[in-house]
Amino acid sequence: MSSRVIFHIDVNSAYLSWEAVYGISVRKDEVDLREVPSIIGGDETKRRGIVLAASIPAKKKGIRTAETVREALNKCPDLIIRPPCHGMYDKFSKAFLKEALKFSPVLEKFSIDEAFLDMTETVGQYKSPYEAACLLKDRIYEKLGFTVNIGVAPNKLLAKMASDFEKPNKVHTLFREEVPNKMWPLPVENLLFVGPATKRGSGHGCIIPGRDRCLQAQSRPGQSFLHHGGDQGLPISPKFPPEKTFCTYGYYQ
């Protein structure tokens, strides 16, 4: 059986990006929210709620998701705040998933702004897995106006980790031979599913000394991190019929 190729597609600052694209293309806003200190979430007038997404300029001022709007405003008094619009975000989510399905029919929606794409059977149509991911990334930006990160790996766990390496608008690979150089030097908490208890149990601050215990905690008995879910990895699990889910929405055409 041929080695699997899995993409993990992750929209960069999804709510903020989608709000910015909608504002520019539909509301005709003069300011791109992605280029100024801005957040999605909460109520500006009441200084309540939490930050759901933050622009890169806002993050540079120390603003982080899940902190309160009050804390964010204390760090940046001129912060632009937009309330969430979940109906609109759902349309953007369906639009980027529709583009992904053009590369492979085997897709699993992981969250509103993330998806796994099994490219094993279709990657041969492209020069390389990396080239295919770059093409998908660029196509989403050109057609929909927002950026994504794509992680490329032999299983879902490694693909998701790869997509987090450096943002925004990047493609990263994490194949078996790349794991020692790309992953072992990282902090233990960078491992997917590693929480405070697992970090304490590792006894180390980086992955390489404590990797055996950390990775054991993330796998089923008898399985390694590289073989998470077996030699062929955990399967992609579509949760919906694509023909009923993916359609075109007005300005996404």
N, C-alpha and C positions, 0 to 999 in steps of 0.2 A: 504494500500500500504506500502511495506517495506521501511525502511529508505534507502536513497541513499548512496552509497559509491563512492566518486570521488577521483581520483589521479591527482595531478599536477606534471608532470615530468619536471625537469629543469636541463639541462646540465650545469655542473660547468665550468665556464670560457670557453664556448663552442669553440670559434675560436682557442684559445690558446691550449686547450686540443686536439682538432682535429689535429691541426698542429703538436703537439708533437707526437701523435700516428702515424701519417703519417710519420713523420721524423724518428722515431725509426723503424717502421715496413717496410717501403718502401725505404727511403733514407739511412737507416742504420746509422742515426746520433748517435754520441757517447754521446751527451748531451740531456737530457730530458728537454725541454723548461719549463716544469711545476716545475722543481726543481731549476731553476736559475732565476735571474731577467730578464724577457723577456716580450715583448708585440707583439701584432698583430696590424698592421696599419701603415699608413704613408710611407714616403720615407726617409730612414736613411741618404742617401747621400745628400739630399736637406733639411733635418731636417724640413720636412713639413708634414701636415696631422694630424690626431688625433688618439688617442689610442682607438682601438676597443675592445681589451681584454688584460688583464694583469695577469701574474702569481702571485701566492701567495707571493713569495719572492719579486716581484716588488711592490705589494701592501704594503708590510711591509716597503718599502722605500718611501711610500707616493704617489705612482703613481696610478692614477685613470682613469677609462674609460672616454672618451670624452674630456680629456685634450689634449693639443697639444703634438706632438712628441718632440718639442723643450723643453717644460716644463718637460717632462719625462726624457729627456737626462740631463737636468740640475740637476735633483734629483739623477740620476744614470748614470754617464758617460759611464760605461761599459755595459749598457743595450743591450741585444740582441733584434733585431727588425726583424720581418718577415712580408712581405707584405701579404695582404689577398688573399686567393685563394677560391673564392666563389663557384666555380664548385665542388671542393673537399668537401667543407663544406656541400653542398647540398646532396652529397652521404652519408656522415656520418649522416646527419639528417634523411634521409630515412631509414638508417640502424637501428637507435635506435627506430624509430617509428614502424618498422617491428617487433622488439622484443616486444614492448608494445602491439601490436595487438595479440600476442600469449596469452595474459592474458585476453583480452576482445576485441570484434569486434567493440565496440562503442568508437571511438577516434575522438578527434578534435585537429587538429594542430593549436596551438596558435601562434607560430612563428617558425623560423628555429631551435631553440633549446628548445622549450617548447611545451608540449601537455597536454591535459586533457584526462583522460581515465575513462569512466563510468564502475565501477567494480560491480555495484549493482547486476547484474544477475550471475556473475561468482565468486564473492568473497567467496561464500559458499564452493568452492573447496579447500580452504586454511584454515589453523588454525584460522586466524584472518586477518583483513585488514592490520594490521601492518606487519604480517609475509609475506603476499602476496607482499607488497611494498618492503620489504627487499629482497625477492627473485628476483623481477624484477630489482631492483637496482644492485644486485650482478651479475645477469645474463648479464646485459648490460656491466658491467666492465669486466667480464670474457671473453665475446665474442668479444667485440669491443674495450676494452682497455681504456675507459674513464669513469669518475664518473658522477653520477647525484644525485640530491636531489629529494625526492618525498614527497609531502604533501598529507595527507590523511584526508578527511573531508566529511561532508554531502552535500556540494555544492562547486561550482567552486571557488567562492570568498575566502572562508575559506581555501580551498585546496592550492590555490596559495599563500596565506599568510603563511601557514604552511611550505611550501617548502623553504621559505626565513629565517626561524628561525635561523639556524646555518648551516654553510657550511664548507667544502665540504663533499660529500659522506654520506649524512644523510637521515633518514626517520623521519618525524615529523607528529604527528596527531593533529588535532584541531576539536574535536567533541564538541557538544553543552555544555556538562558539563565541558569541559576544557577551554572554552573561558574566564571565569573570571580570572583564574590564569595565563593563558598563554598569553592572549592578552591585557587585560585592563591595566597592568602596562607599556606597551610599549609606546614609543613616538607617538604622534598623527600622525606624518608624515610616520610612518610605515604602516598605514592603506592604503590599495590599493585604488588608485584614489584620495587620499587626496593631494591636492596641497597647495601652499602658502596661497591662499585665504581661503580655508576651514580650514587650520590650524589657521589662524588669527581669523576666526569666532568662533572656538571652545573656545578661550579664555584661554586655558590651555596647558601645555607642555606635558601632558600624556593623554592616551586614557580615563581612567576611569572617571575623572570629566567632560570631554566634550564629552563623547561617544554618548550621545543622538543626539546632533546636528551634530557631525561628521558622524555618521552612517546614519542619516536621509539624509544627502547629497549624500550618496552612494546608496540609495535604491529608488525604485519607490514609489509614494505616497501610504501610508498605509502599507508599508512593512518594516520589520525590517532587520537588518544585518544578523541575523541568518536564516531568511527566504528569503534571497535575491533571487528574481525571483519566489517567492511563496514557499509554503511548501516543494515542491520537488526540488526547486532550478532551476536555468537557465539550459536549456537542452544542452547536448552535441550536437554540430552541425558539423558533418563531411562536409568538403568542397571539397572532391574529392573522386572518387571511389578507394578504396584501391587496387583492383586488377590491376589498371592501374598505381598506384603510387609506390607501394613497390616491390622492386626486389633486387636481390643480386648483389653486385658489387665486383668482383675480391677478394681483400684481406679481404673483410668483411665476406667471407664465413666461 
